[in-house]
Amino acid sequence: MNSKKEILQFICNYLQSNGWILFDPPNSALSFKFYDSAIGKKEAQVYFSGDQYHWCLSGLYYSQGRNILETESVLIPVDSTMHHLADLCSAFVNNVETAIANSYAVRLL
């Protein structure tokens, strides 16, 4: 079992290695990334939250008046191994990138 601080550091490093910029200092809003769209640059954000049983990575990116990342959250059990955490982070980033790539304003490019 890893501490919340270790888990958070791993997630931040993973996001950075995938082109995300960390908020300084990271808190519940960990990072952001800009995407080109037909209406200009749009910002996506990653959030970290949780309780004593699970942590959660969630995203925010508005397209057509709604957060299209609302269904892309991943639950992270507090007893996750680093290997499992890497798999969860990978799935989260891949799902976020796919959802944004399929958003209306990005598809118009």
C-alpha positions as CSV (number, residue, x, y, z in Angstrom):
1,M,0.0,0.0,0.0
2,N,1.3,3.4,-0.9
3,S,0.6,6.7,0.8
4,K,-1.7,9.3,-0.7
5,K,1.4,11.5,-1.2
6,E,3.1,8.7,-3.2
7,I,0.0,8.0,-5.3
8,L,-0.4,11.7,-6.0
9,Q,3.2,12.1,-7.0
10,F,3.0,9.1,-9.3
11,I,-0.2,10.5,-11.0
12,C,1.4,13.9,-11.4
13,N,4.5,12.4,-13.0
14,Y,2.3,10.3,-15.3
15,L,0.2,13.2,-16.4
16,Q,3.4,15.4,-17.0
17,S,4.9,12.6,-19.1
18,N,1.7,12.7,-21.3
19,G,1.9,16.5,-21.9
20,W,-0.2,17.8,-19.0
21,I,0.9,20.9,-17.1
22,L,0.7,20.8,-13.3
23,F,-1.0,23.5,-11.4
24,D,1.4,25.1,-9.0
25,P,0.8,23.8,-6.4
26,P,-1.4,20.9,-7.4
27,N,-4.4,20.4,-5.2
28,S,-7.7,19.0,-6.1
29,A,-7.1,20.4,-9.6
30,L,-3.9,18.6,-10.6
31,S,-3.2,19.6,-14.2
32,F,-4.4,21.1,-17.4
33,K,-3.7,20.8,-21.1
34,F,-4.8,22.8,-24.1
35,Y,-6.3,21.3,-27.2
36,D,-6.7,22.9,-30.6
37,S,-10.3,23.1,-31.8
38,A,-12.3,24.8,-34.5
39,I,-13.0,27.7,-32.0
40,G,-9.5,28.0,-30.8
41,K,-7.5,26.6,-27.9
42,K,-9.7,24.8,-25.3
43,E,-8.5,23.8,-21.8
44,A,-9.0,20.4,-20.2
45,Q,-8.4,19.8,-16.5
46,V,-7.7,16.8,-14.3
47,Y,-8.9,16.6,-10.7
48,F,-8.0,14.2,-7.8
49,S,-10.5,13.5,-5.0
50,G,-11.4,10.7,-2.7
51,D,-12.0,9.3,0.8
52,Q,-10.5,6.6,3.0
53,Y,-11.5,3.8,0.5
54,H,-11.0,5.1,-3.0
55,W,-9.5,8.0,-4.8
56,C,-10.8,9.3,-8.1
57,L,-9.3,10.9,-11.2
58,S,-11.8,12.9,-13.1
59,G,-11.6,15.4,-16.0
60,L,-13.3,18.6,-17.1
61,Y,-13.6,19.7,-20.8
62,Y,-16.6,21.5,-22.1
63,S,-18.0,20.8,-25.5
64,Q,-21.5,21.7,-26.7
65,G,-22.4,23.0,-23.3
66,R,-21.5,20.0,-21.2
67,N,-18.5,18.3,-19.6
68,I,-17.7,15.5,-22.0
69,L,-15.2,13.9,-19.5
70,E,-17.9,13.4,-16.8
71,T,-18.0,9.6,-17.7
72,E,-14.2,9.2,-18.0
73,S,-13.4,9.1,-14.3
74,V,-11.5,6.2,-12.8
75,L,-11.7,5.0,-9.2
76,I,-8.3,4.1,-7.6
77,P,-8.5,1.8,-4.6
78,V,-6.3,3.1,-1.8
79,D,-4.5,-0.3,-1.7
80,S,-3.6,-0.2,-5.4
81,T,-0.2,-1.5,-6.4
82,M,2.0,0.8,-8.5
83,H,1.4,-1.5,-11.5
84,H,-2.4,-1.2,-11.1
85,L,-2.1,2.5,-10.7
86,A,-0.1,2.8,-13.9
87,D,-2.8,0.8,-15.7
88,L,-5.6,3.1,-14.3
89,C,-3.7,6.3,-15.2
90,S,-3.1,4.9,-18.7
91,A,-6.8,4.1,-19.2
92,F,-7.8,7.5,-17.9
93,V,-5.4,9.4,-20.2
94,N,-6.4,7.3,-23.2
95,N,-10.1,7.8,-22.5
96,V,-9.7,11.5,-22.0
97,E,-7.7,11.9,-25.2
98,T,-10.2,9.9,-27.2
99,A,-13.2,11.8,-25.8
100,I,-11.6,15.1,-26.6
101,A,-10.5,14.0,-30.1
102,N,-14.1,13.0,-30.8
103,S,-15.6,16.2,-29.5
104,Y,-17.5,18.3,-32.0
105,A,-15.1,21.3,-32.1
106,V,-12.1,19.2,-32.5
107,R,-13.6,17.0,-35.2
108,L,-14.3,20.2,-37.2
109,L,-10.5,20.8,-37.7
